[in-house]
Amino acid sequence: MLKNNLISLLEANKGNFISGQELADKLYVTRSAIWKVIKLLRMEGYNIEAVTNKGYRLAESNDIISVQSITPFLKGTAKQFRIDIRKSLSSTNTELKKLAASGEKAGLVLIANEQTAGKGRMGRSFYSPADSGIYMSVLLRPNLTSDKAVLLTSLVAVSVVKAIEQVSGITVGIKWVNDLFLDDKKIVGILTEGGIDMENGMLEYAVVGIGVNVFTENFPMEISNIATSVIDKANEKKFSRSLLAAEILNQLALDLPKLESMSHIPEYKKRSILIGKEIYVIKNSLQIPAVALDIDDNASLIVKYEDGKIETLSSNDVSIRRKI
C-alpha cells in the first residue's frame, strides 16, 4: 500500500521536487520509510532523483506503466475501468479470455509491459518487446451477435486513432479491418476475440486486444519494412505510454455507447487507407487483384475484381494487402 501511494504522489508531481518530509507527512510514515521505498522503486526501474534540500522527483522521462501513472489521466466514465498491470504475459488476450470465461465482469483492462506470445489475426504474432509499446486487452460484454463483432473492432480502431492523434499530433489511417497505419507502415494491431452463446449466436463476452508500437526502434528483420512506431513520427511532441493508454480508455468510454447505432462507420470510412486503392484479396491461399470500392454499414469491405464481379467481404474469411 505504501509503495502504491508513494508512486501516486510522485506521478502526480512528475517533473517537480517534493520533499521527503512532505511525502512522509502525507503518507503517515517516517522519512526513513520513504527512503526505503524510493530505493525499492529505483531497483524496479523508476528514475527518481534525490537532491538535498529539495527532495525527490520522478523524472519526466520515466515511462513505467502503472495503475498510478494511468489513473490521473482518466476522464469521466473511463474512471470506471478496472486496470490490472502485469510485468509480462504470453498474451493479454489469452489471459483475459480465461478471466472472462470464469465470469469476470466487463470493464477489466489488462495491460502487460511485454508479451512473449502476442497475437494477431489469423494466427499471426504481434511483436511485443518490454518497455516499448502498449499491450492491452479490454473485457466487454456487448449486446452483439457474433457475426457483427467486426463492428466492435472497427469502433475500437476509430477510438485508438483519435487517441493517438490527441496525444501525439500525428495523423493515422485504418487498414481494414483491424490495423492502423502511418506512412504505409503498421503502428497498431487490434484483435477481437470472444465467447459465443451457441443457442442464440450472441457474444457472451468480447476481449479486444490493442497493441501499439510506441517506442520500438529495432524491429525484427522480417517486419522492419512494414512496421513503425508512434514516437518516430510524433513531431517531437512529448508523451508517455501511460498518457496514451489513458487516452485510449477515454476514447473507448466515449465511443462504446455508440456501438449499436453504428455512428462510428462514417469516421471509419473517412480514415480508410484502402478505399479507391488497388489491393490483393487473399483467400484460400490465393492472391486476387481487386479494387476496394467502399465499406458498408456493417464494416464489411466491398471490392471489385478484374472480371467486374463485386463482392462484400467479411473479416472472417479473407485478409487484404495493398498493392505497392
Residue frames relative to the residue before (quaternion, step in Angstrom):
aa qw qx qy qz dx dy dz
M 1.0000 0.0000 0.0000 0.0000 0.00 0.00 0.00
L 0.6515 0.5103 -0.3194 0.4616 3.60 0.91 -0.90
K 0.6403 0.5372 -0.3210 0.4454 3.55 0.94 -0.91
N 0.6945 0.4735 -0.2837 0.4616 3.59 0.80 -0.97
N 0.6587 0.5060 -0.3121 0.4612 3.58 0.98 -0.80
L 0.6364 0.5158 -0.3273 0.4710 3.57 1.07 -0.73
I 0.6207 0.5267 -0.3399 0.4709 3.59 0.99 -0.79
S 0.6423 0.5350 -0.3239 0.4431 3.59 0.92 -0.87
L 0.6719 0.4908 -0.2968 0.4686 3.59 0.94 -0.88
L 0.6643 0.4950 -0.3059 0.4691 3.57 0.94 -0.86
E 0.6447 0.5097 -0.3197 0.4714 3.59 1.00 -0.80
A 0.6578 0.5202 -0.3104 0.4476 3.58 0.96 -0.83
N 0.7539 0.3098 -0.1746 0.5525 3.58 1.21 -0.56
K 0.1801 0.8388 -0.4995 0.1201 3.57 1.24 0.46
G 0.7954 0.2488 -0.2174 0.5081 3.55 -0.83 1.06
N 0.7237 0.3606 -0.2238 0.5442 3.58 1.29 -0.17
F 0.4826 -0.6638 0.4910 0.2923 3.55 -1.12 0.70
I 0.0225 -0.7503 0.6604 0.0199 3.51 -1.20 0.69
S 0.4718 -0.7286 0.4173 0.2691 3.56 -0.65 1.10
G 0.6131 -0.5582 0.4211 0.3676 3.52 -1.23 0.56
Q 0.6455 0.5228 -0.3238 0.4529 3.57 1.04 -0.77
E 0.6470 0.5123 -0.3237 0.4628 3.58 0.99 -0.80
L 0.6307 0.5215 -0.3253 0.4737 3.56 1.02 -0.80
A 0.6610 0.5147 -0.3006 0.4557 3.55 0.94 -0.95
D 0.6622 0.5123 -0.3068 0.4527 3.57 0.94 -0.89
K 0.6904 0.4886 -0.2870 0.4497 3.58 0.91 -0.92
L 0.7535 0.3712 -0.2006 0.5042 3.56 1.10 -0.67
Y 0.4050 -0.7575 0.4373 0.2663 3.58 1.34 0.13
V 0.5575 0.5363 -0.4258 0.4693 3.55 0.91 1.01
T 0.6062 -0.5442 0.4215 0.3983 3.57 -1.30 -0.03
R 0.6260 -0.5163 0.4184 0.4081 3.55 -1.29 0.30
S 0.6003 0.5633 -0.3534 0.4444 3.57 1.10 -0.66
A 0.6447 0.5125 -0.3176 0.4699 3.59 1.01 -0.80
I 0.6172 0.5366 -0.3373 0.4661 3.58 1.06 -0.76
W 0.6647 0.5168 -0.3009 0.4477 3.58 0.88 -0.95
K 0.6405 0.5280 -0.3284 0.4507 3.59 0.97 -0.80
V 0.6808 0.4675 -0.2928 0.4819 3.58 0.96 -0.83
I 0.5868 0.5618 -0.3652 0.4546 3.60 1.08 -0.68
K 0.6548 0.5082 -0.3100 0.4656 3.59 0.91 -0.89
L 0.6436 0.5206 -0.3148 0.4644 3.56 1.01 -0.82
L 0.6652 0.5042 -0.3018 0.4606 3.58 0.93 -0.88
R 0.6171 0.5344 -0.3432 0.4645 3.57 1.04 -0.72
M 0.6429 0.5208 -0.3184 0.4627 3.57 1.00 -0.80
E 0.6795 0.4729 -0.2791 0.4866 3.57 1.17 -0.58
G 0.6735 -0.5358 0.2830 0.4233 3.58 1.27 0.07
Y 0.4856 0.6578 -0.4480 0.3617 3.58 1.22 -0.03
N 0.3100 -0.7475 0.5635 0.1661 3.56 -0.90 1.00
I 0.1193 0.8068 -0.5572 0.1562 3.56 0.07 1.36
E 0.2421 -0.7741 0.5733 0.1166 3.54 -0.69 1.15
A 0.1181 -0.7670 0.6263 0.0747 3.56 -1.20 0.64
V 0.0205 0.8001 -0.5959 0.0663 3.59 -0.69 1.13
T 0.5149 -0.6625 0.4545 0.2989 3.56 -0.84 1.03
N 0.8388 0.1499 -0.1715 0.4945 3.55 -1.01 0.95
K 0.6812 0.4227 -0.3034 0.5150 3.60 1.26 0.15
G 0.4599 -0.6909 0.4427 0.3394 3.55 1.00 -0.82
Y 0.6725 -0.4798 0.3875 0.4092 3.54 -1.13 -0.75
R 0.0472 -0.7906 0.6104 0.0148 3.52 -1.16 0.68
L 0.3107 -0.7090 0.6014 0.1977 3.55 -0.94 0.93
A 0.4362 -0.7304 0.4618 0.2510 3.56 -0.56 1.19
E 0.5511 -0.6222 0.4440 0.3347 3.56 -1.06 0.76
S 0.6365 0.5401 -0.3240 0.4452 3.57 1.17 -0.56
N 0.4843 0.6694 -0.4402 0.3514 3.59 1.24 -0.24
D 0.0207 0.8312 -0.5523 0.0592 3.59 -0.71 1.02
I 0.2708 0.7345 -0.5641 0.2624 3.54 0.80 1.02
I 0.3491 -0.7435 0.5336 0.2015 3.56 -0.73 1.08
S 0.1408 0.7653 -0.6161 0.1217 3.55 -0.88 0.98
V 0.6498 -0.4756 0.3983 0.4392 3.55 -1.27 0.23
Q 0.6693 0.5232 -0.2932 0.4384 3.55 0.99 -0.89
S 0.6913 0.4692 -0.2886 0.4677 3.60 1.09 -0.63
I 0.6684 0.4905 -0.2942 0.4755 3.59 1.19 -0.49
T 0.6377 0.6106 -0.3263 0.3378 3.56 0.84 -1.04
P 0.6606 0.5248 -0.3490 0.4079 3.67 0.82 -0.78
F 0.6982 0.4723 -0.2705 0.4650 3.60 1.17 -0.49
L 0.5293 0.6377 -0.4136 0.3772 3.61 1.23 -0.13
K 0.1487 -0.7979 0.5824 0.0447 3.54 -1.05 0.87
G 0.8638 0.1494 -0.0795 0.4745 3.54 -1.24 0.49
T 0.8421 -0.1492 0.1263 0.5027 3.54 -0.98 -0.92
A 0.4960 0.6428 -0.4388 0.3850 3.61 1.22 -0.17
K 0.5722 0.5993 -0.3740 0.4165 3.58 1.20 -0.45
Q 0.6071 0.5719 -0.3483 0.4279 3.58 1.26 -0.29
F 0.4962 0.6306 -0.4450 0.3975 3.59 1.22 -0.20
R 0.2696 -0.7272 0.6079 0.1698 3.57 -1.11 0.74
I 0.1633 -0.8361 0.5224 0.0361 3.56 -0.49 1.22
D 0.0622 -0.7750 0.6288 -0.0060 3.53 -0.92 1.03
I 0.1428 -0.8086 0.5693 0.0399 3.58 -0.62 1.17
R 0.0627 -0.7833 0.6180 0.0244 3.57 -0.93 0.92
K 0.5391 -0.6283 0.4545 0.3286 3.56 -1.11 0.70
S 0.7953 -0.0966 0.1069 0.5889 3.57 0.90 -0.93
L 0.0243 0.7666 -0.6412 0.0255 3.54 -1.09 0.83
S 0.5615 -0.5490 0.4652 0.4086 3.55 -1.19 0.33
S 0.7649 -0.1664 0.1482 0.6043 3.57 0.93 -0.95
T 0.4402 -0.6906 0.5015 0.2788 3.59 -0.82 0.94
N 0.6236 0.5413 -0.3454 0.4459 3.60 1.04 -0.70
T 0.6563 0.5214 -0.3114 0.4477 3.56 0.90 -0.95
E 0.6832 0.4866 -0.2854 0.4637 3.57 0.89 -0.94
L 0.6967 0.4740 -0.2890 0.4543 3.58 0.89 -0.89
K 0.5908 0.5567 -0.3709 0.4510 3.61 1.10 -0.54
K 0.6151 0.5352 -0.3441 0.4656 3.58 1.05 -0.72
L 0.6699 0.4908 -0.2953 0.4723 3.57 0.94 -0.90
A 0.6377 0.5328 -0.3237 0.4525 3.58 1.02 -0.82
A 0.6719 0.5076 -0.2925 0.4531 3.57 0.94 -0.91
S 0.6910 0.4552 -0.2751 0.4894 3.57 1.18 -0.52
G 0.6870 -0.5402 0.2636 0.4083 3.58 1.27 0.27
E 0.3321 0.7536 -0.5079 0.2526 3.61 1.22 0.19
K 0.4783 -0.6880 0.4738 0.2710 3.56 -0.99 0.86
A 0.6142 -0.5432 0.4295 0.3784 3.55 -1.26 0.49
G 0.6940 0.4916 -0.3472 0.3951 3.55 -1.21 0.53
L 0.5292 0.6069 -0.4272 0.4114 3.58 1.25 0.00
V 0.1288 -0.7752 0.6168 0.0447 3.56 -0.94 0.98
L 0.1147 -0.7953 0.5946 0.0278 3.55 -0.69 1.13
I 0.0281 -0.8054 0.5905 -0.0426 3.57 -0.70 1.14
A 0.1075 -0.7854 0.6076 0.0497 3.57 -0.96 0.89
N 0.4870 -0.6525 0.4941 0.3049 3.56 -1.09 0.70
E 0.7776 -0.0208 -0.0223 0.6280 3.55 1.26 -0.43
Q 0.2094 -0.7303 0.6300 0.1611 3.52 -1.33 0.40
T 0.3142 -0.7635 0.5344 0.1811 3.56 -0.88 0.90
A 0.7793 0.1257 -0.0941 0.6066 3.57 1.28 -0.25
G 0.0005 0.8359 -0.5467 0.0489 3.55 0.75 1.13
K 0.2909 -0.8013 0.5111 0.1097 3.55 -0.99 0.91
G 0.1121 -0.7561 0.6400 0.0782 3.52 -1.25 0.65
R 0.7203 -0.4114 0.3128 0.4627 3.57 -1.29 -0.09
M 0.8607 0.1646 -0.1191 0.4667 3.52 -1.34 0.55
G 0.7232 -0.4859 0.2469 0.4241 3.54 0.96 0.90
R 0.4543 0.6785 -0.4639 0.3437 3.57 1.24 0.15
S 0.4320 -0.6737 0.5298 0.2806 3.55 -1.30 0.30
F 0.2366 -0.7374 0.6095 0.1695 3.56 -1.30 0.33
Y 0.4115 -0.7312 0.4975 0.2204 3.56 -0.62 1.21
S 0.0439 0.8412 -0.5257 0.1190 3.57 -0.50 1.24
P 0.0388 0.8396 -0.5407 0.0344 3.64 0.58 1.07
A 0.6267 -0.5618 0.3964 0.3666 3.56 -1.23 0.52
D 0.8614 0.1880 -0.1346 0.4522 3.55 -1.28 0.61
S 0.6516 0.5694 -0.2878 0.4103 3.61 1.22 0.20
G 0.8278 0.1352 -0.0341 0.5434 3.58 1.05 -0.61
I 0.4458 -0.6074 0.5582 0.3474 3.49 -1.39 -0.28
Y 0.0043 -0.7843 0.6186 -0.0464 3.55 -0.66 1.14
M 0.1848 0.8148 -0.5120 0.1995 3.54 -0.06 1.29
S 0.1129 -0.7613 0.6341 0.0746 3.53 -1.22 0.60
V 0.1939 -0.7814 0.5891 0.0690 3.53 -1.04 0.90
L 0.2838 -0.7599 0.5643 0.1535 3.57 -0.86 0.99
L 0.0060 0.7912 -0.6088 0.0572 3.54 -0.78 1.13
R 0.1520 -0.7495 0.6316 0.1271 3.55 -1.26 0.39
P 0.0038 0.8581 -0.5118 0.0399 3.57 0.51 1.23
N 0.4614 -0.6300 0.5431 0.3086 3.55 -1.27 0.45
L 0.3740 0.7299 -0.4463 0.3580 3.53 0.43 1.30
T 0.3960 -0.6800 0.5548 0.2703 3.57 -1.03 0.75
S 0.6406 -0.5730 0.3493 0.3731 3.55 -1.12 0.64
D 0.6592 0.5152 -0.3232 0.4422 3.60 1.05 -0.67
K 0.6722 0.4599 -0.2946 0.4999 3.59 1.29 -0.15
A 0.3379 0.7776 -0.4806 0.2241 3.59 1.24 0.18
V 0.5708 0.6027 -0.3816 0.4065 3.58 1.14 -0.57
L 0.5736 0.5795 -0.3845 0.4327 3.59 1.15 -0.49
L 0.6387 0.5124 -0.3175 0.4783 3.55 1.06 -0.75
T 0.6428 0.5217 -0.3211 0.4600 3.57 0.94 -0.89
S 0.6834 0.4908 -0.2937 0.4537 3.57 0.88 -0.93
L 0.6302 0.5225 -0.3365 0.4653 3.59 1.04 -0.72
V 0.6520 0.5056 -0.3165 0.4681 3.58 0.93 -0.87
A 0.6094 0.5553 -0.3517 0.4434 3.59 1.02 -0.75
V 0.6581 0.4980 -0.3046 0.4756 3.58 0.94 -0.88
S 0.6450 0.5292 -0.3214 0.4479 3.58 0.95 -0.85
V 0.6824 0.4827 -0.2907 0.4655 3.58 0.91 -0.91
V 0.5935 0.5569 -0.3589 0.4570 3.59 1.06 -0.72
K 0.6905 0.4806 -0.2836 0.4602 3.57 0.82 -0.99
A 0.6392 0.5293 -0.3289 0.4507 3.58 1.02 -0.76
I 0.6611 0.5031 -0.3088 0.4632 3.58 0.89 -0.91
E 0.6703 0.4939 -0.3046 0.4626 3.57 0.91 -0.88
Q 0.6278 0.5562 -0.3339 0.4301 3.58 1.04 -0.77
V 0.7877 0.3491 -0.1863 0.4722 3.59 0.79 -0.95
S 0.7802 0.3606 -0.1832 0.4772 3.61 1.08 -0.58
G 0.4084 -0.7365 0.4548 0.2898 3.57 1.16 -0.48
I 0.5816 0.5793 -0.3843 0.4224 3.60 1.23 0.11
T 0.4070 -0.7009 0.5369 0.2342 3.55 -1.23 0.55
V 0.1226 -0.8182 0.5617 -0.0009 3.54 -0.71 1.15
G 0.2383 -0.7693 0.5777 0.1324 3.57 -1.11 0.74
I 0.3812 -0.7161 0.5438 0.2149 3.54 -1.30 0.44
K 0.1747 -0.7419 0.6393 0.1011 3.55 -0.93 0.96
W 0.4656 -0.6946 0.4715 0.2801 3.55 -0.54 1.20
V 0.6562 -0.2799 -0.6969 -0.0727 1.51 -1.67 1.69
N 0.8380 0.2888 -0.0531 0.4599 3.56 1.05 -0.77
D 0.6322 0.5294 -0.3455 0.4480 3.62 1.18 0.25
L 0.2402 -0.7350 0.6130 0.1618 3.55 -1.16 0.66
F 0.1438 -0.8169 0.5582 0.0186 3.52 -0.90 1.03
L 0.0904 -0.7546 0.6487 0.0396 3.49 -1.28 0.64
D 0.8283 -0.0747 0.0041 0.5553 3.57 -0.60 1.15
D 0.6959 -0.5090 0.2532 0.4388 3.55 0.89 1.06
K 0.6590 0.4454 -0.3368 0.5040 3.59 1.16 0.44
K 0.5092 -0.6805 0.4498 0.2743 3.55 -1.05 0.84
I 0.0790 -0.7960 0.5983 0.0467 3.56 -0.98 0.87
V 0.7919 0.1591 -0.0857 0.5833 3.60 1.21 -0.43
G 0.0870 -0.7548 0.6461 0.0723 3.52 -1.15 0.73
I 0.1330 -0.7819 0.6065 0.0546 3.56 -1.02 0.84
L 0.0238 -0.8029 0.5952 -0.0230 3.58 -0.84 0.97
T 0.1186 -0.7924 0.5972 0.0379 3.56 -0.68 1.15
E 0.0263 0.7736 -0.6310 0.0520 3.54 -0.83 1.07
G 0.0238 0.8401 -0.5410 0.0302 3.58 -1.13 0.39
G 0.4333 -0.6363 0.5615 0.3033 3.48 -1.43 -0.09
I 0.2242 -0.8046 0.5442 0.0788 3.58 -0.96 0.89
D 0.3643 -0.6684 0.6032 0.2379 3.53 -1.11 0.79
M 0.3432 -0.7951 0.4627 0.1896 3.58 -0.29 1.25
E 0.6125 0.5700 -0.3605 0.4123 3.62 1.14 -0.40
N 0.8276 0.1759 -0.0800 0.5270 3.58 0.91 -0.83
G 0.4949 -0.6980 0.4076 0.3191 3.59 1.26 0.01
M 0.4809 0.6691 -0.4408 0.3559 3.58 1.25 0.18
L 0.5127 -0.6085 0.5026 0.3380 3.53 -1.22 0.52
E 0.3258 -0.7207 0.5770 0.2037 3.56 -0.85 0.96
Y 0.7622 -0.1216 0.0771 0.6311 3.53 1.17 -0.67
A 0.1671 -0.7459 0.6305 0.1344 3.53 -1.31 0.34
V 0.1373 -0.7508 0.6416 0.0764 3.53 -1.02 0.88
V 0.1118 -0.8040 0.5835 0.0244 3.55 -0.57 1.19
G 0.1640 -0.7955 0.5805 0.0584 3.54 -0.58 1.20
I 0.0797 -0.7884 0.6100 0.0035 3.56 -0.94 0.96
G 0.0241 -0.7990 0.6006 -0.0177 3.56 -0.65 1.12
V 0.0580 -0.8130 0.5791 -0.0182 3.57 -0.62 1.16
N 0.3010 -0.7117 0.6052 0.1914 3.56 -0.89 0.96
V 0.0935 -0.8350 0.5417 0.0260 3.59 -0.25 1.23
F 0.8445 0.1014 -0.0108 0.5257 3.57 0.58 -1.14
T 0.3987 0.7599 -0.4614 0.2251 3.59 1.23 -0.22
E 0.1411 -0.8068 0.5716 0.0496 3.56 -0.81 1.04
N 0.7966 0.2505 -0.1165 0.5377 3.57 0.88 -0.92
F 0.0954 -0.8057 0.5845 0.0147 3.54 -0.02 1.32
P 0.6004 -0.5335 0.4356 0.4063 3.59 -1.18 0.44
M 0.6669 -0.5449 0.3339 0.3832 3.55 -1.11 0.70
E 0.6807 0.5318 -0.3033 0.4022 3.57 0.92 -0.89
I 0.7735 0.2773 -0.1889 0.5377 3.62 1.18 -0.32
S 0.4003 0.7596 -0.4512 0.2431 3.60 1.25 -0.03
N 0.7080 0.4533 -0.2630 0.4734 3.60 1.13 -0.58
I 0.7491 0.3832 -0.2110 0.4975 3.58 1.23 -0.22
A 0.7219 0.3824 -0.2400 0.5244 3.60 1.26 -0.01
T 0.0043 0.7688 -0.6394 -0.0093 3.54 -1.21 0.57
S 0.3959 -0.7180 0.5204 0.2388 3.58 -1.28 0.06
V 0.6489 -0.5492 0.3684 0.3763 3.54 -1.20 0.59
I 0.6830 0.5242 -0.3058 0.4066 3.57 0.82 -0.98
D 0.5820 0.5931 -0.3713 0.4143 3.59 1.14 -0.56
K 0.7876 0.3176 -0.1314 0.5114 3.57 1.12 -0.71
A 0.4688 0.7546 -0.3803 0.2572 3.56 1.29 0.04
N 0.4479 -0.7273 0.4407 0.2760 3.59 1.21 0.34
E 0.6356 -0.5803 0.2975 0.4133 3.54 1.10 0.90
K 0.4240 0.6756 -0.4893 0.3527 3.59 1.21 0.33
K 0.3149 -0.7911 0.4981 0.1640 3.57 -0.58 1.15
F 0.1850 0.7487 -0.6250 0.1209 3.53 -1.05 0.83
S 0.3832 -0.7138 0.5396 0.2293 3.54 -1.25 0.36
R 0.6368 -0.4992 0.4058 0.4250 3.54 -1.28 0.24
S 0.6278 0.5510 -0.3377 0.4339 3.57 1.03 -0.76
L 0.6427 0.5140 -0.3201 0.4692 3.58 0.97 -0.83
L 0.6761 0.4841 -0.3011 0.4668 3.59 0.89 -0.90
A 0.6320 0.5235 -0.3357 0.4624 3.60 0.96 -0.82
A 0.6602 0.5059 -0.3036 0.4647 3.57 0.96 -0.88
E 0.6700 0.4983 -0.3092 0.4552 3.58 0.93 -0.84
I 0.5869 0.5446 -0.3692 0.4719 3.59 1.11 -0.60
L 0.6737 0.4826 -0.2927 0.4770 3.58 0.92 -0.88
N 0.6084 0.5471 -0.3473 0.4582 3.60 1.06 -0.70
Q 0.6854 0.4778 -0.2827 0.4711 3.57 0.90 -0.95
L 0.6319 0.5269 -0.3360 0.4585 3.58 0.99 -0.78
A 0.6427 0.5294 -0.3228 0.4500 3.57 0.96 -0.85
L 0.6697 0.4842 -0.2886 0.4834 3.58 1.09 -0.69
D 0.7667 0.4315 -0.1979 0.4323 3.57 0.91 -0.96
L 0.5980 0.6148 -0.3733 0.3536 3.61 0.97 -0.74
P 0.6344 0.5237 -0.3617 0.4387 3.67 0.94 -0.63
K 0.6563 0.5168 -0.3062 0.4565 3.62 1.23 -0.36
L 0.3830 0.7761 -0.4536 0.2128 3.58 1.29 -0.12
E 0.7086 0.4710 -0.2843 0.4418 3.60 0.73 -1.00
S 0.6620 0.5011 -0.3118 0.4620 3.61 1.09 -0.58
M 0.2852 -0.7950 0.4809 0.2354 3.59 1.30 -0.35
S 0.3042 0.7960 -0.4791 0.2105 3.58 1.17 0.50
H 0.5810 0.5916 -0.3753 0.4143 3.59 1.27 -0.14
I 0.4961 0.7058 -0.4170 0.2861 3.60 1.19 -0.42
P 0.6370 0.5158 -0.3624 0.4437 3.69 0.83 -0.73
E 0.6589 0.4887 -0.3092 0.4811 3.60 0.99 -0.80
Y 0.6155 0.5436 -0.3362 0.4612 3.58 1.05 -0.76
K 0.6680 0.4889 -0.2933 0.4783 3.59 0.94 -0.89
K 0.6345 0.5497 -0.3216 0.4379 3.55 0.99 -0.88
R 0.7211 0.4423 -0.2367 0.4778 3.57 1.05 -0.78
S 0.4625 0.7168 -0.4337 0.2903 3.59 1.24 -0.21
I 0.2567 -0.7528 0.5865 0.1528 3.55 -1.04 0.84
L 0.6318 0.5624 -0.3218 0.4254 3.60 1.29 0.06
I 0.5931 0.6075 -0.3862 0.3605 3.60 0.95 -0.80
G 0.8127 0.2014 -0.1987 0.5093 3.53 -0.80 1.14
K 0.6296 0.5494 -0.3215 0.4454 3.57 1.30 -0.09
E 0.4870 -0.6090 0.5331 0.3283 3.53 -1.29 0.44
I 0.0216 -0.8127 0.5798 -0.0536 3.55 -0.86 1.02
Y 0.3269 -0.6618 0.6082 0.2918 3.50 -1.38 -0.11
V 0.2337 -0.7272 0.6288 0.1460 3.54 -0.98 0.91
I 0.1536 -0.7994 0.5778 0.0587 3.57 -0.60 1.14
K 0.1442 0.7894 -0.5665 0.1873 3.51 -0.39 1.34
N 0.8402 -0.0157 -0.0268 0.5414 3.57 -0.80 1.03
S 0.6871 -0.5047 0.2489 0.4596 3.56 1.02 0.96
L 0.5842 0.5536 -0.3821 0.4541 3.60 1.26 0.13
Q 0.2506 -0.7541 0.5934 0.1279 3.57 -1.07 0.82
I 0.0398 -0.8458 0.5297 -0.0504 3.56 -0.19 1.33
P 0.3974 -0.7214 0.5108 0.2465 3.64 -0.70 1.05
A 0.1189 0.7814 -0.6030 0.1075 3.57 -1.04 0.80
V 0.3281 -0.6791 0.5993 0.2682 3.53 -1.38 -0.06
A 0.3749 -0.7066 0.5528 0.2335 3.58 -0.93 0.90
L 0.2237 -0.8207 0.5167 0.0973 3.57 -0.47 1.21
D 0.7953 -0.1631 0.1941 0.5507 3.56 0.79 -1.00
I 0.2911 -0.6807 0.6279 0.2402 3.52 -1.42 0.00
D 0.3169 -0.7870 0.4978 0.1799 3.59 -0.67 1.07
D 0.7412 -0.4435 0.2826 0.4172 3.55 -1.33 0.03
N 0.6586 0.4661 -0.3107 0.5025 3.58 1.28 -0.16
A 0.4954 -0.6740 0.3958 0.3791 3.56 1.36 0.21
S 0.4185 0.6630 -0.4978 0.3707 3.58 1.13 0.65
L 0.4158 -0.7146 0.5127 0.2313 3.56 -1.12 0.70
I 0.2122 -0.7678 0.5950 0.1070 3.57 -0.85 1.02
V 0.0220 -0.8180 0.5731 -0.0447 3.57 -0.68 1.14
K 0.2286 -0.7388 0.6167 0.1469 3.53 -1.31 0.45
Y 0.3030 -0.7705 0.5392 0.1543 3.55 -0.74 1.12
E 0.7040 -0.4852 0.3225 0.4061 3.56 -1.29 0.29
D 0.6745 0.4814 -0.2969 0.4745 3.60 1.16 -0.54
G 0.6206 -0.5798 0.3247 0.4162 3.57 1.30 0.15
K 0.5063 0.6554 -0.4201 0.3710 3.58 1.25 -0.21
I 0.1964 -0.7649 0.6051 0.1005 3.56 -1.00 0.89
E 0.0154 -0.8100 0.5850 -0.0384 3.56 -0.87 0.97
T 0.2913 -0.7177 0.6054 0.1830 3.54 -1.17 0.69
L 0.1967 -0.8288 0.5207 0.0572 3.55 -0.52 1.23
S 0.2608 -0.7186 0.6208 0.1740 3.51 -1.12 0.76
S 0.5766 -0.6227 0.4058 0.3391 3.56 -1.11 0.63
N 0.5720 0.6392 -0.3733 0.3534 3.58 1.20 -0.35
D 0.8147 0.3380 -0.1381 0.4505 3.55 0.99 -0.77
V 0.7795 0.2768 -0.1641 0.5375 3.61 1.18 -0.08
S 0.1516 -0.7069 0.6618 0.1984 3.48 -1.41 0.05
I 0.3232 -0.7626 0.5441 0.1337 3.53 -1.21 0.56
R 0.0316 -0.7730 0.6328 0.0314 3.53 -1.09 0.75
R 0.4240 -0.7020 0.5134 0.2526 3.56 -0.92 0.91
K 0.4390 -0.6359 0.5542 0.3094 3.52 -1.19 0.58
I 0.2998 -0.7578 0.5528 0.1741 3.57 -0.93 0.89
